[in-house]
Amino acid sequence: MALPKRAFDTVPDVQQRLPSLLDPPIAFAHRGARAHAPENTIEAFRLALRLGATGLESDVWLTGDRVPVLDHDGVVGGLLRRRAISSVRRADLPEAIPTLAELFEACGTGYDLSLDVKDATAAETVVAVVRETAPEMLGRLWLCFSDWRRAAALRPLDAEVKLVDSTRLNRIREGPERRAALLADAGVDAINLHQSDWTGGLTTLFHRFERLTLAWDAQHERVLHAVLRMGIDGVYSDWVDRMVDAFRAEVGQP
């Protein structure tokens, strides 16, 4: 009896690696070394860098007193009393939830930082904190939005910060070529798609418009090798060890 195909078995093979715009591409540790340590903690971020990640990823939220903190769900508390981080002062949050400034203090600035901006009001505060505490990170800061228009509206905020359209291929109603042109016109630097959406032809299309290409949820060895061969510019993975091994095999270095 034939076994059903798993999602990561359907990634097409690209035999010869296509060129990426970034050389080398960025190895983003999703929520830190999530497969190896508690996610979105200083411990996880430090471990990810020790394992060889060249980028860190998290979601960013503002506390009730407007402090950017790194957390996935944006809520705290037990099942019976959960509260939005936006309603809690920084001093009242669990110590395990780091602030953006604490990340720089603990991990330095020798990496790229991708932040999924779930709170529409957070982006300006995030950029202000980076300017104040780690200005050398502005050119290595990637702000991801689920609506590319929100990203485009922030282009005047800073010329160096990378703005990212984070979406799925089936949500691009106008088609990828038109989306690539819109992103280029609006100054949105990159598009971030699920790893299963990418093909070598699609990365080539976005590269033709000089838009960077990012692939999220690349967890398995075969997927990691495949997206790197497609010429992708950045990969997000929970498994930093697998990701680094794939980078060494396909690119020569993370």
C-alpha positions as CSV (number, residue, x, y, z in Angstrom):
1,M,0.0,0.0,0.0
2,A,1.5,3.3,-1.1
3,L,2.0,5.9,1.7
4,P,0.5,9.4,1.2
5,K,2.9,12.1,0.2
6,R,3.9,14.5,2.9
7,A,4.0,18.2,2.1
8,F,7.8,18.3,2.2
9,D,8.0,15.5,-0.3
10,T,6.4,17.6,-3.0
11,V,9.1,20.3,-3.3
12,P,10.4,20.2,-6.9
13,D,14.1,19.4,-7.4
14,V,16.4,22.0,-9.0
15,Q,19.6,20.3,-10.0
16,Q,21.8,23.3,-10.5
17,R,21.7,26.2,-8.0
18,L,20.2,29.4,-9.5
19,P,21.9,32.7,-8.5
20,S,20.5,34.6,-5.5
21,L,20.6,38.4,-5.2
22,L,22.2,38.1,-1.7
23,D,25.5,36.2,-1.6
24,P,25.4,34.3,0.6
25,P,21.7,34.1,1.5
26,I,20.6,34.7,5.1
27,A,20.0,31.8,7.4
28,F,17.2,33.0,9.7
29,A,16.6,31.1,13.0
30,H,12.8,31.1,13.3
31,R,11.9,32.4,16.8
32,G,15.5,31.7,17.7
33,A,16.7,28.1,17.8
34,R,13.1,27.0,18.4
35,A,13.8,23.3,17.9
36,H,16.6,23.4,20.4
37,A,15.5,25.9,23.1
38,P,12.4,27.8,24.4
39,E,11.3,30.0,21.5
40,N,11.7,33.8,21.5
41,T,14.0,33.7,24.6
42,I,17.5,35.2,24.9
43,E,18.7,31.6,25.4
44,A,17.2,30.6,22.0
45,F,18.6,33.6,20.2
46,R,22.1,33.1,21.6
47,L,22.0,29.4,20.8
48,A,20.9,30.1,17.2
49,L,23.9,32.3,16.6
50,R,26.3,29.8,18.2
51,L,24.9,27.1,15.9
52,G,25.7,29.3,12.8
53,A,22.5,31.2,12.0
54,T,23.2,34.5,10.3
55,G,19.8,35.9,11.0
56,L,17.3,35.9,13.9
57,E,13.5,36.0,13.5
58,S,10.7,36.9,15.9
59,D,7.3,38.6,16.2
60,V,7.3,42.1,17.7
61,W,4.6,43.6,19.9
62,L,4.3,46.8,21.9
63,T,3.6,46.7,25.7
64,G,1.1,49.0,27.3
65,D,3.9,51.4,28.0
66,R,5.1,51.2,24.3
67,V,8.2,49.0,24.7
68,P,8.9,46.6,21.8
69,V,9.0,43.0,23.0
70,L,9.6,39.7,21.2
71,D,6.8,37.1,21.5
72,H,4.8,35.0,19.1
73,D,1.2,35.1,20.3
74,G,1.1,38.6,21.8
75,V,-0.7,37.4,24.9
76,V,0.4,36.4,28.4
77,G,-1.2,34.5,31.3
78,G,-2.8,31.2,31.9
79,L,-5.9,29.6,30.2
80,L,-8.3,31.3,32.6
81,R,-6.8,34.8,32.4
82,R,-5.0,35.7,29.2
83,R,-4.2,39.3,28.5
84,A,-2.9,41.0,25.4
85,I,0.7,42.2,25.7
86,S,-0.5,45.6,24.6
87,S,-2.5,45.9,27.8
88,V,0.4,45.0,30.1
89,R,3.4,47.2,31.2
90,R,6.8,45.9,30.5
91,A,7.6,45.6,34.2
92,D,4.6,43.2,34.6
93,L,5.5,40.8,31.8
94,P,7.3,37.5,32.5
95,E,11.1,38.0,32.5
96,A,11.5,35.3,29.7
97,I,9.9,37.7,27.2
98,P,12.8,39.9,26.0
99,T,12.6,43.5,24.8
100,L,14.2,44.5,21.5
101,A,16.9,46.4,23.3
102,E,17.7,43.4,25.5
103,L,18.2,41.3,22.4
104,F,20.9,43.7,21.2
105,E,22.5,43.9,24.6
106,A,22.6,40.1,24.9
107,C,23.4,39.1,21.3
108,G,25.1,42.1,19.8
109,T,24.5,43.2,16.2
110,G,26.4,40.8,14.0
111,Y,23.4,39.3,12.3
112,D,20.2,40.2,10.3
113,L,17.0,40.6,12.3
114,S,13.6,39.8,10.8
115,L,10.6,41.0,12.8
116,D,7.0,40.1,11.9
117,V,5.0,43.2,12.7
118,K,1.6,42.1,14.0
119,D,0.8,45.4,15.7
120,A,0.3,48.1,13.1
121,T,1.5,50.8,15.4
122,A,4.7,49.0,16.3
123,A,6.9,49.7,13.3
124,E,7.8,53.3,14.0
125,T,8.6,52.5,17.6
126,V,10.8,49.6,16.6
127,V,12.8,51.7,14.1
128,A,13.2,54.4,16.8
129,V,14.5,51.9,19.3
130,V,17.0,50.5,16.7
131,R,18.2,54.0,15.9
132,E,18.8,54.7,19.6
133,T,20.3,51.4,20.8
134,A,21.8,49.8,17.7
135,P,21.9,52.1,14.7
136,E,24.2,49.8,12.8
137,M,21.3,47.4,12.6
138,L,19.1,49.6,10.5
139,G,20.4,48.1,7.2
140,R,20.0,44.6,8.6
141,L,16.5,45.1,10.0
142,W,13.7,43.3,8.0
143,L,10.1,44.3,8.9
144,C,7.5,41.8,7.6
145,F,3.9,42.6,7.0
146,S,0.9,40.5,5.9
147,D,-0.3,43.4,3.7
148,W,2.3,44.9,1.4
149,R,0.5,48.2,1.4
150,R,1.2,48.6,5.1
151,A,4.9,47.9,4.3
152,A,4.9,50.4,1.5
153,A,3.4,53.1,3.7
154,L,6.5,52.9,5.9
155,R,9.0,53.5,3.2
156,P,9.5,57.1,4.1
157,L,10.3,56.0,7.7
158,D,13.8,54.9,6.9
159,A,15.7,54.3,3.6
160,E,17.9,51.5,5.0
161,V,15.3,49.2,6.7
162,K,14.2,46.3,4.6
163,L,10.4,46.1,4.1
164,V,8.9,42.6,3.4
165,D,5.6,41.4,1.9
166,S,4.9,38.2,3.8
167,T,2.1,36.3,2.1
168,R,1.1,33.1,0.2
169,L,1.1,32.6,-3.5
170,N,-2.6,31.9,-3.6
171,R,-3.4,35.3,-2.0
172,I,-1.7,37.2,-4.8
173,R,-4.8,37.8,-6.9
174,E,-3.1,40.0,-9.5
175,G,-0.5,37.4,-10.2
176,P,3.2,37.3,-9.2
177,E,4.6,39.4,-12.0
178,R,2.2,42.2,-11.3
179,R,2.9,41.9,-7.5
180,A,6.7,42.1,-8.2
181,A,6.1,45.3,-10.2
182,L,4.0,46.8,-7.5
183,L,6.6,46.0,-4.8
184,A,9.3,47.5,-6.9
185,D,7.3,50.7,-7.5
186,A,6.4,51.0,-3.8
187,G,10.0,50.4,-2.5
188,V,9.1,47.1,-0.7
189,D,12.4,45.2,-0.8
190,A,11.4,41.5,-0.5
191,I,8.6,39.0,-0.7
192,N,8.3,36.2,1.8
193,L,6.4,33.0,0.8
194,H,5.9,29.6,2.2
195,Q,8.7,27.2,1.0
196,S,6.1,25.2,-0.9
197,D,5.1,28.2,-3.0
198,W,8.6,28.7,-4.4
199,T,10.0,27.5,-7.7
200,G,13.1,28.4,-9.6
201,G,11.0,30.3,-12.1
202,L,9.3,32.3,-9.4
203,T,12.5,33.4,-7.7
204,T,13.9,34.4,-11.1
205,L,10.8,36.5,-11.8
206,F,11.1,38.5,-8.6
207,H,14.8,38.9,-9.1
208,R,14.1,40.4,-12.5
209,F,12.4,43.2,-10.6
210,E,15.3,43.3,-8.1
211,R,13.1,42.1,-5.3
212,L,14.6,39.8,-2.7
213,T,13.0,36.4,-2.1
214,L,12.5,34.7,1.3
215,A,11.2,31.3,2.2
216,W,9.6,30.4,5.5
217,D,8.9,27.1,7.2
218,A,11.8,25.3,5.6
219,Q,12.2,22.5,8.2
220,H,13.4,19.4,6.4
221,E,16.7,18.7,4.8
222,R,15.3,18.1,1.3
223,V,13.2,21.4,1.5
224,L,16.2,23.4,2.7
225,H,18.4,22.1,-0.2
226,A,15.6,22.6,-2.7
227,V,14.9,26.3,-1.9
228,L,18.5,27.2,-1.8
229,R,18.9,25.7,-5.3
230,M,16.1,27.9,-6.4
231,G,18.2,31.0,-5.7
232,I,16.3,32.1,-2.6
233,D,17.8,35.0,-0.7
234,G,16.8,34.0,2.9
235,V,15.5,31.0,4.6
236,Y,13.6,30.6,7.9
237,S,13.8,27.4,9.9
238,D,13.3,26.1,13.4
239,W,16.1,23.6,12.9
240,V,19.2,25.7,12.8
241,D,21.6,22.8,12.6
242,R,19.9,21.4,9.5
243,M,19.7,24.8,7.9
244,V,23.4,25.5,8.5
245,D,24.3,22.1,7.1
246,A,22.2,22.8,4.0
247,F,23.9,26.2,3.5
248,R,27.3,24.7,3.8
249,A,26.4,22.1,1.2
250,E,24.7,24.4,-1.3
251,V,26.2,27.8,-0.8
252,G,29.5,27.0,0.9
253,Q,28.7,29.0,4.0
254,P,25.7,30.4,6.0
